[in-house]
Amino acid sequence: MTYIQPPLGLRNTRLGAPESALPSESPSSPASCPASSPASCPEDSVGRHMTTRFLVLETDMTVRQALRVIHDRGAEADTLYALPVVDPAGRPNGMVALRDLVLGAPEDAVAAHAATPAARARPDDPAEGVARLMRETGAFAVPVVDGEERLVGLLTVDAAVEVIEDSDTEDIARQSGTEPWTGHYLAATVWRLARYRVVWLLLLLIAATLTVTVTEAFESTLEQVTQLATFIPLLIGTGGNAGAQAATAAVRALAVGEVRVSDLPTVVWRECRVGVVLGAILALLGLVLGTLFVGVHIAVVVAVALVIICGWAATVGGTMPLLAKRLGIDPAVVSAPMVTTLVDATGLVIYFLTARAVLGL
């Protein structure tokens, strides 16, 4: 921990905690992420992204004294938007905004302007969760404490924005079926871009063989009614799109904390109903198109299949990210491309079984 020392000639005030209050390694501190060595923390942890150069104000300081501290030593700190107020043991009692100090009466106590922080974090906490909480609460900084609740760092809003941007970039890449990478798009070589994309394409190609297997299994049905083949692209495309929409919505809801894994039954019931409504709307159009091109009997098959496939696809798309989260897998990994591939195969099964039921094959 790097504390900025207090300016000379300032009695009963300080920019750092006294030596007795400086954080040190203790049995209660997380061994995997020592507060004294942020660089040794995991890449996605708060400790890796927090700053250890900040101004510390005491609860018994006045606004005048605090502003003098900021004026004398502010250039050495990484952030001045929000300043932690600590007790003699170095434990944060609140955060005070620079704006409140500038506008406050000089003889006011700093503690009178301090507000309880929206959250506290530990160095080994996931940085993304804390960063998104900061965005929701509008916090400029979150105090980071050790196992004894002593201040060891601040996660600033600048660092939080960077964490969220990196996380969203990674999620977008995985949702589109590529490996996340850093760098300028136009500066990357063709081979580099291809290398990041080919792995997922190979995996999805292998998974897509399920579609071929299903088609072969129902070959006799296609031979009896060859017109069924006309609507295969329409049905699997619609199902894949419906599943991808639900998966994208679920991944976003997980990322921003709107849903949790425990909400799985609610999500399943909601997405199933949404899918059925969408399927019913599309079925009306499918009924018209089917009647015009191949006759009313095939049109009914297409319409019924659209309702079932859309309901199934939306349910699968909304469910898989939550199941992945429960299994400790990044939800973005099993989002749009994987859901689309799975729904393509299962959608064909639904289509052919519907055809057999409606047409009596």
N, C-alpha and C positions, 0 to 999 in steps of 0.2 A: 504494500500500500504506500503510495507517495502522497504525503500530506504537504500542503503549502504552509510554510511556517508563518506565524503572526508577525506583523510589522513591528519594528522597534518603537518603544515609547508609548505603546498602547496598553494601559493597565487593565487587567481583568477582561481582556478580549483576546481572541485568537482566530487564526485561520485553520488551524488543525487541532486535533485533540491532544491533550497532554500525553507525555510518553507512557504514563500508566494506562491510558485509554486506547493507545494505538492497537489495532487489531493484530493478533498473532495467531499462529496455528494452535488449535486446541483440539482435544478429542471430539468435540461436538462439531467442528468444522468439517465440511464434506471432503473426504480424502481424495476424491477423484477430481476436485477442482479447488485447490487451495486459494484462499483469498489473497495471499501474498504473491501469487504468481498467476495472473490472469491468462498469460500466454499458454499455460499448461492446461487450461480448461478445454473441454470439447468445443469443436468448431461452432456448433449450434447452441451453445449455452450463453446465459447472460454474462457470465464472467469473461467470456471472450470478447464481448462487445461493450462492456461497461468502461467508463473512464475512471481513472483513479486520481485525476488532477481536477479538483474542484474546491470551491471556497466552503468552509464550514463556519456557521454562526452559532453562538451560544444563546441559550434561552434568556439569560439575564442581560444581553446586550440591548442597547437602544438603537433606534433607527439611525441616528447620527453616527454612532460607532460602526454600525454595519456598512453604511455608505462609505465611510472612510476606509474600511477594510477593502471594499469593492474597488474603490478608486486606487488604492495603493498596490493591491495585488491581483486585481481582476485580469490583467493581461496574461498572467501565468495559468489561469484556469481554462479548461476546455469549454465550460458552459457557465453562463450567468443568468439565464432565463429564470431558473428556479434554484434556490439555495437551501440546503438542508440545515435544520436547526437541531442541535444535539444537546443531550444532557452531559454532565461532567464525566460520565462513563463512556461517552461516545455513541450512545444509542439515539437514533433519530426520533425526535418528538413531533416533527412536522416539516413541511416545505413552505418557504416563503417566496413569493414572486418578486422579481426585481421591480416590477411596476408598482407593487404595493409599498415597497420601501421608498421609492422615489416620490410617491404621492402622499406618504404618511407623515405625521408630525414628527419632527426630529427627536423629541423626548419620549415618543412611544416605545414601549418594549417590543422587541422583535417577535417575541412569543405571541403578542396580541395579533400579529398579522400572519402568523403561521397557520397553515391548514393541514389537516391530517391527509397524508398521501393516499391516493386511490389504491395503492398496493405496495407491498414490499416484495423483494425478490431475493433469492439466494443465488450465489454464483453458478451453481450447477442446474438452475432452472432452465427450461427451454426458452430461448430468446424470443421465438416467434409468438408464443402465447402471451408473454409480457408485453411485447411490442404492440400486439393487436389490442390488448387491454388499454394501453396508453392511447391508442388511436380512438377507442370508444369513449374514454373518459376525458380526452383532451389534455392529458398530463404532459408537461414539458420535461419531466424527469421522474424516475422511480428510484428510490434508495435501494441499494443492494447491501444486505447485511450478512454477517457470518452466523455461525451456530449459536453465538451468545448475543445475537441481535445488535451487534455493534456495526456501525457504518463502515463499509469497505469500498464502496464505489457508487456510481450513478449510471443508470442507463438513460441516456439523453434522447430527446425526440429525434435528433439527427440520426443516431444509431438505430433507433426503432424504425424509422423510415427505410433505412438501408436494409434492415433485416426483413421487413415485409416485402420490399421490392425483390430481394433475392429469392425469398420463398415463393412469391407469386410467379416469378420467372421460371423457377424450377417446376412448379405445378403446371404452368401452361405448356412447358416442353413435354412433360410426361402425359398430359391429357391429349396431346397431339401425336403421341407415339414416338417420341424421340428422347434421347438422353439429354439432360440439362448440360449446358456449356456456357462459358463466359467468353466475351470477346466481341469485337465488332463484326456484324454480319458480312459486310462487304470486304472485310480484311481476311475472312476465312477462306481457305482454299476449297475447291470443289470436293476433293477427296476427304477433307476434314468434315465437311457437312454431311457427306454420304456416310462416313464412318459412324457418326452420331445417330443416324437414322436407320441404318441397315439392320441393326440387331432387333429392334422392335418389329420391323417389317418381316424379318425371317420368322419370328415367333408368331406373328399374326397370320403369316402364310400357312404355317403348320396348323394353327388353330382353325383356319378356314377350310381345312380338309374335312372338317365335320360336315360342312355344307355339301361337299361332294358325296360323302357317305350317306347323308340323308336322301339326296336325290336318287342315288342308286337303290336305296331301300324302297323307295316309292316309285320305282320305274314302271311297275305294272299299272299303277294308277295313272301315270302320265300317258302310257300307251292306250289306255281306254278313252281318256279325254285329253287329247293333245292340246286343246285350247287352254288348259290350266297353266301351261308353260308361259303363256303370254303375260301373265300377271305376277310371275315370280320376282322379277326385278322390282316391280312396284311395291310388293308386300315386304320384301326383306329390306328394301331401302327405307320404307316408311318406319318399319320396326326399329331399324338401326338408328334412325334419326330421333325417334321418340325416346329410345334408351339413352342416347348420348345427351339429349336435353336434360333428362332426369338425373343422369350421373353428374353433369356439370353443375346443376343446381345443388345436388347433395354435397359435392366437394366444396363448393363455395360456402354452403351453410356450415359445414364442419370447420372450415378454415377461420371463419369469423365468429365461431362460437354460438351460432343460432340453434344448432342441434348437437346432441351428444349421442354416443353409442346407445345409451339407455332409451333414446327416443326411437329406436328401430321399429317397434310395432306401429307407432304413430306415423312414421314416414312411409312404411309399407302400405298402410290403409289409405293415406293421403294420395300417394303416387298411383296406387291401383285405380282409385276413383278418377284422378286426372287423366290417366291413360284411357280409361273407358269412355270418358267424355270426348277426348280427342278422337278416339277410334270411331265413335258414333258420328261425329261430324264428318270425318273422312269417308266413312261407310256410305253416307248419302251420295257423295260424289262418285265413289267407286261403283255404287249401284247403277247410277246413270251411265257411266262410261262402259261398264260391263254389259249393260243391256244394249247399248248402241253397237258394240263391237262383236260380242260373242253370244248374246242372248241372256234371257232373264235368269236361267238356272245357274250359269257360271257367275253371273253378277251377284246373286244371293250368296254364293260361296265366298266371293271376294269381300262382300260387305261384312258378313259374319266374321270372317278371318281377320279383317282389319280391326274390328272391335276387340277381339281376343288378343291379337298380336300387340296392339298398342297398350292395352292394359298390362299384359305380361312384360313388355319391354320397359314401360315406365316403372313397374315394380322392381324389375331386375336392376335397372339403372339407378334407382334411388337407394336400393338395398346394398349393392356391392361395395360402394365406398365405406359405408358404416361397418360392414363385416370386415373389410380390410383393416379399418381402424382398430377394431376389436382384436384382430390377429397380429397387430403391430406392424402392418404393412402400410406404406404411404398410400392413402386413398386415391391420389392422382394416378398411381400406377395401374389401377384396375378401372379407370374411368372410360372415356369415350371409345377409343379403339377396341379395347377388350370387350366392353359391353356390346358394341356393334357386332363384333365377330360372333359372340355367343348368341345374340338375338337373331342373327341371320340363320343360324342352324336350327334353333328351336322354333323360329318363325315358320320355317318350311315344314317342320313336323306339324305344327298347328294348322297350317294351310291344307296339307294333304289329308290330315285326319278330318278336318271340316268338310273337305270335298267328299270323302267317303261317306260321312254321315248325311250330308245334304243330298247327294246324288245317288246314294244307295249302292256304292261300288263295292 
